[in-house]
Amino acid sequence: MKKGSRYHDWYGKPVGSELTAERTLTCFTTGEEKDFTVTLIYDPGTDTISSGYVTWHRPNSASNACLPLPSGLTAWWPGDGDASELVSGRDGEFKDNATVGSGLVDLAFKLDGDSDFIEVPDSAGLNFGPLDFTVELWVNFTDTEGEQVLIEKWIQGDSIVDGWTLTKQENNVLRLAMEKEDGTEVDLDSDPLEIQPGIWYLFAATRQGSRFKLYMNGEVVAEKDLFLVSDLNTPTSLKFGHRGEPDNRGFFLNGRIDEVKLYIGTALSGDQLQAIYAAGSAGNCKNVIPPRLDLRVNYGNYEWVEAFYEAGHTVKIKVTESDGVTIKATAEMFTEDRGDGVPAFGTQVEDWNPYFPDIQPNDWVFAEVDNGATAHVKIGEITGEINTGDDFIQGTIFAPWFYNEEVLVECHLWISPEPDMKYDHIIPNGSDQYFCSWADEFDLQTGWNIGPSYYGPDGHWVANGIFAP
């Protein structure tokens, strides 16, 4: 294509024949594959290229091979044509005129800076709580004017805030704003950064204990110990490129967002983030995402931790206090067929080190598979009163981190042979009651063990064991 030309060939077809939308031409420089791309905007009204911009990439290795995923990935929105999430199906939605365009790794979310954004519905499985975390995404700004939200799960009140937000401030400062224990805001700010339109930047925020860090292109640009930041849960949606709570406050991002990832329970290292940056347009490998791990935890009588999972893997399990840090016990298990044709693992009393953890409400249970899959579950409090005269159990579940999300309650009558379960649905707020009855089916006996349990919105199962009086 000649500079200033009105016509050019696109795979042998002149402008005006089939070129009706944005097209991307990948160019090469000697010795460095995919050094930059040129995006051309065609105006069919004048049959001309109306505008264009260059997107510069970090050169990849000669093999251009994708980078294996770090362990601990919780959610991944690659932006490759839609807002699908690859790990657990927490798909996003395009808002206003948000769409996709050419990205660093395949396609990317394309936002116009006016009213476009991507929204992922609220889910307890996307809340950070007090745990370590990593937020990581590529951004290419069309312009850098004003404050622009990169990604957030945040409610901005006049004096009280809730959650967290990662933004580019008006002076190109990268800011991670978070909620402190008293509900007020605390900020971690970088110095003003050299951010230019048309260039892909890798931004990341991590937490490891009380230490918070901000990264650009794999390099630390801010870090600080923030001891008054504890629980970052919030009952609002996750948004890319917009602030919308408690009202439509804007701060829309003008540009493109690619490869959005969350690691909940894991703080990636600087070396890992530098490797992602160095991989550039090769990206992380999408064809080797490990199967999701959903835990089953019984903290009542005969407590255990188990999961149904493909055979042949080693699984490391950790139980902590409510802070998510103080370790009570660990175990190492192996997934295998336990005789029923379903591969799984399950702990016994003797599996724990240094001793039996005595799991309690508000404790955390973590698991990591040798293929990189991870899971974590906070234990809700399950109460129950058994009426042996009328043959029922009723009680409550207190798991306030689910906010107003309903949970499925299962009531197991643990006798042999075990009869069909009874079901209910309640809000786990500690006052809404479940009710399970075996009237006209079983005469509940003193000493029988009943296991009320719930499936949380995060996909994990928690049970208690209660003996009939």
C-alpha positions as CSV (number, residue, x, y, z in Angstrom):
1,M,0.0,0.0,0.0
2,K,1.4,3.3,-1.0
3,K,1.2,6.3,1.4
4,G,-1.6,8.6,0.4
5,S,-3.2,6.0,-2.0
6,R,-7.0,6.0,-2.4
7,Y,-7.1,2.4,-3.5
8,H,-5.2,-0.6,-2.4
9,D,-5.5,-4.4,-2.7
10,W,-6.8,-6.4,0.2
11,Y,-5.9,-10.0,-0.7
12,G,-6.3,-9.0,-4.3
13,K,-9.6,-7.2,-3.9
14,P,-9.8,-3.4,-4.4
15,V,-11.3,-1.0,-1.9
16,G,-15.0,-0.7,-2.6
17,S,-15.7,-4.3,-3.5
18,E,-16.0,-6.1,-0.1
19,L,-14.1,-4.0,2.4
20,T,-16.9,-2.6,4.6
21,A,-15.5,-2.6,8.1
22,E,-12.4,-2.2,10.2
23,R,-9.6,-4.5,8.9
24,T,-6.3,-5.3,10.4
25,L,-3.1,-5.7,8.4
26,T,-0.2,-7.4,10.2
27,C,3.2,-6.1,9.2
28,F,6.6,-7.6,9.8
29,T,10.1,-6.2,10.4
30,T,13.3,-8.0,9.5
31,G,14.1,-10.6,12.3
32,E,11.2,-9.7,14.5
33,E,7.9,-11.4,13.9
34,K,4.7,-9.4,14.5
35,D,6.4,-6.2,15.6
36,F,3.3,-4.1,15.0
37,T,-0.2,-4.1,13.4
38,V,-1.8,-1.4,11.4
39,T,-5.6,-1.0,11.8
40,L,-7.4,0.7,8.9
41,I,-10.9,2.2,9.2
42,Y,-12.7,2.2,5.8
43,D,-15.3,4.8,5.0
44,P,-17.7,3.3,2.5
45,G,-19.3,6.7,1.8
46,T,-16.2,8.1,0.2
47,D,-14.6,4.8,-0.7
48,T,-11.4,5.8,1.2
49,I,-9.4,4.8,4.2
50,S,-10.7,7.4,6.7
51,S,-8.3,6.8,9.5
52,G,-5.9,4.3,11.0
53,Y,-3.5,3.7,13.8
54,V,-0.5,1.6,14.6
55,T,-0.4,-0.8,17.5
56,W,3.1,-1.7,18.7
57,H,3.8,-5.1,20.2
58,R,6.6,-6.5,22.2
59,P,8.4,-9.0,19.8
60,N,7.8,-12.6,20.7
61,S,10.2,-15.5,20.6
62,A,11.0,-17.0,17.2
63,S,8.6,-19.9,18.0
64,N,5.7,-17.6,18.8
65,A,4.5,-20.3,21.3
66,C,1.9,-19.6,23.8
67,L,2.8,-19.3,27.5
68,P,1.6,-22.0,29.9
69,L,-0.9,-20.7,32.5
70,P,0.3,-20.0,36.0
71,S,-1.6,-22.0,38.6
72,G,-4.4,-20.4,40.5
73,L,-6.4,-18.9,37.7
74,T,-10.0,-18.2,38.8
75,A,-11.5,-16.4,35.8
76,W,-10.4,-15.5,32.2
77,W,-12.2,-13.2,29.7
78,P,-10.1,-13.3,26.5
79,G,-12.5,-11.1,24.5
80,D,-12.2,-13.3,21.4
81,G,-15.5,-12.4,19.8
82,D,-17.8,-12.4,22.9
83,A,-17.6,-12.0,26.6
84,S,-17.3,-15.7,27.5
85,E,-15.4,-16.7,30.6
86,L,-13.2,-19.7,30.1
87,V,-12.7,-21.2,33.6
88,S,-16.1,-21.3,35.3
89,G,-18.6,-19.9,32.9
90,R,-19.1,-16.5,34.5
91,D,-19.8,-14.8,31.2
92,G,-19.9,-11.1,30.8
93,E,-22.3,-8.9,28.8
94,F,-21.7,-6.2,26.2
95,K,-23.2,-2.9,27.3
96,D,-24.3,-0.1,25.0
97,N,-22.2,-0.3,21.8
98,A,-19.4,-2.3,23.2
99,T,-18.0,-4.7,20.6
100,V,-14.8,-6.5,19.7
101,G,-11.9,-5.5,17.4
102,S,-8.4,-6.5,16.7
103,G,-6.5,-7.2,19.9
104,L,-3.0,-8.1,21.1
105,V,-3.9,-11.8,21.4
106,D,-6.5,-12.5,18.7
107,L,-9.5,-10.1,19.4
108,A,-10.2,-7.7,22.2
109,F,-13.0,-5.8,23.8
110,K,-13.4,-2.5,22.0
111,L,-14.9,0.5,24.0
112,D,-15.6,4.0,22.7
113,G,-15.0,6.0,25.9
114,D,-18.6,7.3,25.8
115,S,-21.0,4.6,27.1
116,D,-19.5,1.2,26.3
117,F,-18.3,-1.3,28.9
118,I,-18.4,-5.0,29.7
119,E,-20.3,-6.2,32.8
120,V,-20.0,-9.5,34.6
121,P,-23.0,-10.2,36.9
122,D,-22.2,-10.3,40.6
123,S,-21.0,-13.7,41.9
124,A,-19.6,-14.7,45.2
125,G,-17.0,-16.6,43.2
126,L,-15.5,-13.3,42.0
127,N,-15.1,-11.7,45.5
128,F,-11.6,-11.4,46.9
129,G,-12.5,-11.4,50.6
130,P,-9.3,-11.2,52.7
131,L,-7.3,-13.5,50.3
132,D,-4.3,-12.9,48.1
133,F,-5.2,-12.0,44.5
134,T,-4.0,-10.9,41.1
135,V,-5.8,-8.8,38.6
136,E,-4.2,-8.8,35.1
137,L,-5.2,-7.3,31.8
138,W,-3.9,-5.7,28.6
139,V,-5.1,-2.2,27.7
140,N,-4.6,-0.1,24.5
141,F,-5.9,3.4,24.9
142,T,-7.4,5.3,22.0
143,D,-6.7,8.5,24.0
144,T,-5.5,9.0,27.6
145,E,-7.7,12.0,28.5
146,G,-9.2,12.0,32.0
147,E,-9.8,9.3,34.5
148,Q,-10.6,5.9,32.9
149,V,-11.6,2.7,34.8
150,L,-9.7,-0.4,33.7
151,I,-11.6,-2.9,35.9
152,E,-13.5,-2.8,39.1
153,K,-15.9,-4.5,41.5
154,W,-16.6,-1.3,43.4
155,I,-19.4,0.8,45.0
156,Q,-18.4,4.5,45.3
157,G,-20.3,6.3,48.1
158,D,-19.9,9.8,49.3
159,S,-17.8,8.8,52.3
160,I,-18.2,5.0,52.4
161,V,-16.9,2.7,49.7
162,D,-17.1,-1.1,49.0
163,G,-14.7,-3.3,47.1
164,W,-11.9,-2.3,44.8
165,T,-11.2,-0.4,41.5
166,L,-8.1,-0.2,39.2
167,T,-8.1,3.0,37.2
168,K,-5.9,5.3,35.1
169,Q,-6.1,8.7,36.7
170,E,-6.2,12.0,34.8
171,N,-2.4,12.4,35.1
172,N,-1.7,8.8,34.0
173,V,-1.2,7.7,37.5
174,L,-2.2,4.0,38.0
175,R,-4.5,3.7,41.1
176,L,-5.8,0.7,43.1
177,A,-8.5,2.1,45.4
178,M,-9.8,-0.3,48.1
179,E,-12.1,-0.4,51.1
180,K,-10.6,-0.2,54.5
181,E,-12.0,-2.0,57.6
182,D,-14.0,1.2,58.5
183,G,-15.5,1.5,55.0
184,T,-13.4,4.5,53.9
185,E,-11.1,4.5,50.9
186,V,-7.4,3.9,50.7
187,D,-5.4,4.3,47.5
188,L,-2.2,2.8,46.2
189,D,-0.9,5.2,43.5
190,S,2.0,5.0,41.0
191,D,4.0,8.0,39.9
192,P,2.7,9.5,36.6
193,L,3.4,6.8,33.9
194,E,4.5,7.1,30.2
195,I,1.2,5.9,28.7
196,Q,0.6,6.7,25.0
197,P,-2.4,5.9,22.7
198,G,-2.1,3.0,20.4
199,I,0.3,0.9,22.5
200,W,-0.6,-2.2,24.4
201,Y,0.3,-2.1,28.1
202,L,0.0,-5.0,30.6
203,F,-1.4,-3.7,33.9
204,A,-1.7,-5.8,37.1
205,A,-2.5,-5.5,40.7
206,T,-1.6,-8.0,43.4
207,R,-2.1,-8.6,47.1
208,Q,0.1,-10.9,49.2
209,G,-0.9,-10.7,52.8
210,S,-0.7,-7.0,53.7
211,R,1.6,-6.2,50.7
212,F,-0.1,-4.6,47.6
213,K,1.7,-4.0,44.3
214,L,0.9,-2.4,41.0
215,Y,2.6,-3.4,37.8
216,M,3.0,-2.1,34.3
217,N,4.6,-4.3,31.7
218,G,5.8,-6.7,34.4
219,E,7.6,-4.0,36.4
220,V,6.5,-2.8,39.8
221,V,5.3,0.8,39.6
222,A,3.9,1.1,43.2
223,E,3.9,-1.1,46.4
224,K,2.9,-0.6,50.0
225,D,1.8,-2.5,53.1
226,L,-1.8,-1.7,53.8
227,F,-2.7,-3.3,57.1
228,L,-6.2,-1.8,57.4
229,V,-7.4,-3.5,54.2
230,S,-9.1,-6.8,55.1
231,D,-12.2,-8.0,53.4
232,L,-12.8,-6.8,49.8
233,N,-16.1,-8.5,49.2
234,T,-18.8,-6.4,47.5
235,P,-22.3,-7.2,46.2
236,T,-21.9,-5.5,42.8
237,S,-21.0,-6.6,39.3
238,L,-17.5,-6.7,37.9
239,K,-17.0,-4.1,35.2
240,F,-14.4,-3.5,32.5
241,G,-14.1,0.1,31.4
242,H,-16.8,1.8,33.5
243,R,-17.9,2.9,37.0
244,G,-21.6,2.3,37.5
245,E,-22.3,2.1,41.2
246,P,-24.2,3.4,43.0
247,D,-25.2,5.4,39.9
248,N,-23.9,5.9,36.4
249,R,-20.7,7.8,37.2
250,G,-18.9,7.1,33.9
251,F,-15.1,7.2,33.8
252,F,-15.5,5.1,30.6
253,L,-12.3,3.7,29.0
254,N,-11.6,4.8,25.5
255,G,-9.7,2.0,23.8
256,R,-9.4,-1.8,24.0
257,I,-9.1,-4.4,26.8
258,D,-7.7,-7.8,26.2
259,E,-7.1,-11.0,28.1
260,V,-8.7,-10.1,31.5
261,K,-7.7,-12.6,34.2
262,L,-8.4,-12.9,38.0
263,Y,-6.4,-15.1,40.4
264,I,-8.2,-15.3,43.7
265,G,-6.1,-16.8,46.4
266,T,-2.9,-16.3,44.4
267,A,-0.5,-13.4,44.0
268,L,1.5,-13.8,40.8
269,S,5.2,-12.9,41.1
270,G,7.0,-10.2,39.2
271,D,8.7,-12.9,37.2
272,Q,5.4,-14.5,36.2
273,L,4.0,-11.1,35.1
274,Q,7.2,-10.4,33.1
275,A,6.8,-13.7,31.4
276,I,3.2,-12.8,30.4
277,Y,4.4,-9.4,29.1
278,A,7.3,-11.1,27.2
279,A,4.8,-13.5,25.6
280,G,3.0,-10.6,24.0
281,S,0.7,-11.6,21.2
282,A,1.3,-15.3,21.8
283,G,-0.6,-15.0,25.0
284,N,-1.3,-17.7,27.5
285,C,-2.3,-21.2,26.2
286,K,-6.1,-21.5,26.0
287,N,-6.1,-25.2,25.1
288,V,-4.8,-26.4,28.5
289,I,-7.1,-24.9,31.0
290,P,-7.4,-27.5,33.8
291,P,-10.9,-28.8,34.7
292,R,-12.7,-26.8,37.4
293,L,-12.3,-28.0,41.0
294,D,-15.4,-27.9,43.2
295,L,-14.8,-28.8,46.9
296,R,-17.1,-30.7,49.2
297,V,-16.4,-30.0,52.9
298,N,-18.2,-31.6,55.9
299,Y,-17.2,-29.7,59.0
300,G,-19.6,-31.6,61.3
301,N,-19.3,-35.2,62.6
302,Y,-16.6,-37.2,60.9
303,E,-15.3,-34.1,59.0
304,W,-13.7,-34.5,55.6
305,V,-12.7,-32.6,52.5
306,E,-13.3,-34.3,49.1
307,A,-13.9,-33.5,45.4
308,F,-14.8,-35.5,42.3
309,Y,-11.9,-34.9,39.9
310,E,-10.1,-36.7,37.1
311,A,-7.8,-39.5,38.2
312,G,-4.0,-39.3,38.4
313,H,-3.5,-35.9,40.1
314,T,-1.9,-34.9,43.4
315,V,-3.9,-32.4,45.4
316,K,-2.6,-30.2,48.2
317,I,-5.2,-29.2,50.8
318,K,-4.8,-26.4,53.4
319,V,-7.2,-25.3,56.2
320,T,-6.8,-21.9,57.7
321,E,-8.3,-19.7,60.3
322,S,-10.8,-17.0,59.2
323,D,-8.0,-14.7,58.1
324,G,-7.2,-17.0,55.2
325,V,-3.5,-17.0,56.4
326,T,-3.1,-18.8,59.7
327,I,-2.7,-22.5,58.8
328,K,-4.5,-25.1,61.0
329,A,-3.5,-28.2,59.0
330,T,-2.5,-29.5,55.6
331,A,-3.0,-32.7,53.7
332,E,-1.8,-34.2,50.4
333,M,-4.2,-36.5,48.5
334,F,-4.2,-38.4,45.2
335,T,-7.2,-38.5,42.8
336,E,-8.2,-42.1,41.9
337,D,-11.2,-44.3,41.3
338,R,-12.5,-45.3,44.7
339,G,-14.3,-48.4,43.4
340,D,-17.5,-46.7,42.0
341,G,-16.1,-45.7,38.7
342,V,-15.9,-42.0,39.7
343,P,-12.4,-40.6,40.3
344,A,-12.1,-38.4,43.4
345,F,-10.1,-37.8,46.6
346,G,-11.3,-37.6,50.2
347,T,-9.5,-37.0,53.4
348,Q,-9.4,-39.3,56.5
349,V,-8.4,-38.3,60.0
350,E,-4.9,-39.7,59.6
351,D,-4.3,-37.7,56.4
352,W,-3.9,-34.3,58.2
353,N,-0.6,-32.8,59.2
354,P,0.3,-31.9,62.0
355,Y,-3.1,-33.0,63.3
356,F,-6.8,-33.0,62.6
357,P,-7.9,-29.4,61.7
358,D,-11.3,-29.3,63.5
359,I,-12.8,-27.2,60.7
360,Q,-15.1,-24.5,62.1
361,P,-17.5,-21.9,60.5
362,N,-15.6,-19.0,58.9
363,D,-12.5,-21.1,58.4
364,W,-11.1,-21.4,54.8
365,V,-10.3,-24.6,52.9
366,F,-7.9,-24.3,50.0
367,A,-6.9,-26.9,47.4
368,E,-4.4,-26.9,44.6
369,V,-4.1,-29.6,41.9
370,D,-0.8,-30.4,40.2
371,N,-2.3,-29.3,36.9
372,G,-2.7,-25.7,38.1
373,A,-6.4,-25.9,39.1
374,T,-7.2,-24.3,42.5
375,A,-10.2,-23.8,44.7
376,H,-11.1,-22.1,48.0
377,V,-14.2,-22.1,50.1
378,K,-15.2,-20.2,53.2
379,I,-17.2,-22.3,55.6
380,G,-20.7,-21.0,56.5
381,E,-22.4,-21.8,59.7
382,I,-25.2,-24.4,59.4
383,T,-27.5,-24.9,62.4
384,G,-30.3,-27.4,62.7
385,E,-32.9,-28.6,65.2
386,I,-34.3,-32.1,64.8
387,N,-37.8,-32.9,65.8
388,T,-38.1,-36.7,66.3
389,G,-41.8,-36.5,67.1
390,D,-42.8,-34.9,63.7
391,D,-39.7,-36.2,61.8
392,F,-38.2,-33.0,60.5
393,I,-35.2,-30.8,60.7
394,Q,-35.1,-27.0,60.4
395,G,-32.4,-24.5,60.8
396,T,-30.4,-21.6,59.3
397,I,-27.3,-21.0,57.2
398,F,-25.1,-18.0,57.9
399,A,-22.8,-17.2,55.0
400,P,-23.1,-13.4,54.6
401,W,-20.4,-13.2,51.9
402,F,-23.1,-14.6,49.5
403,Y,-25.2,-11.4,50.2
404,N,-28.7,-12.0,48.9
405,E,-27.9,-14.9,46.6
406,E,-30.0,-18.0,47.3
407,V,-28.4,-21.3,48.1
408,L,-29.7,-24.8,47.5
409,V,-30.0,-26.8,50.8
410,E,-29.7,-30.6,50.8
411,C,-30.7,-32.6,53.8
412,H,-29.0,-36.0,54.0
413,L,-30.4,-38.7,56.3
414,W,-27.2,-40.6,56.9
415,I,-28.5,-44.1,57.5
416,S,-27.9,-47.2,55.5
417,P,-29.2,-47.5,52.9
418,E,-29.4,-43.7,52.5
419,P,-32.8,-42.5,51.3
420,D,-33.4,-39.7,48.8
421,M,-32.4,-36.2,50.0
422,K,-34.8,-33.5,50.9
423,Y,-34.3,-30.0,49.3
424,D,-35.0,-26.4,50.1
425,H,-33.8,-22.9,48.9
426,I,-33.0,-20.1,51.4
427,I,-31.1,-16.9,51.7
428,P,-28.0,-17.7,53.9
429,N,-28.5,-14.7,56.2
430,G,-28.8,-16.5,59.5
431,S,-32.6,-15.9,59.8
432,D,-34.2,-17.4,56.7
433,Q,-35.0,-21.1,57.7
434,Y,-34.7,-24.3,55.7
435,F,-37.2,-27.1,56.4
436,C,-36.7,-30.8,55.6
437,S,-39.3,-33.4,56.5
438,W,-39.4,-37.2,56.5
439,A,-43.0,-37.5,57.9
440,D,-44.8,-40.6,56.7
441,E,-41.4,-41.9,55.3
442,F,-39.2,-42.4,58.3
443,D,-39.6,-42.4,62.1
444,L,-36.5,-40.4,63.1
445,Q,-34.6,-42.1,65.9
446,T,-32.4,-40.8,68.7
447,G,-28.7,-40.8,67.6
448,W,-29.4,-40.7,63.8
449,N,-27.1,-38.4,62.0
450,I,-28.6,-35.8,59.6
451,G,-26.4,-33.7,57.4
452,P,-27.9,-30.4,56.3
453,S,-25.7,-28.9,53.5
454,Y,-25.7,-26.1,50.9
455,Y,-24.3,-25.5,47.5
456,G,-23.0,-21.9,47.4
457,P,-23.1,-19.6,44.4
458,D,-19.3,-20.3,44.1
459,G,-20.0,-23.9,43.3
460,H,-18.7,-25.5,46.5
461,W,-20.6,-27.7,48.9
462,V,-20.5,-27.4,52.7
463,A,-22.2,-29.7,55.2
464,N,-22.6,-30.1,59.0
465,G,-23.5,-33.3,60.8
466,I,-26.2,-33.1,63.5
467,F,-27.3,-36.1,65.8
468,A,-31.0,-36.5,66.6
469,P,-31.6,-36.0,70.3
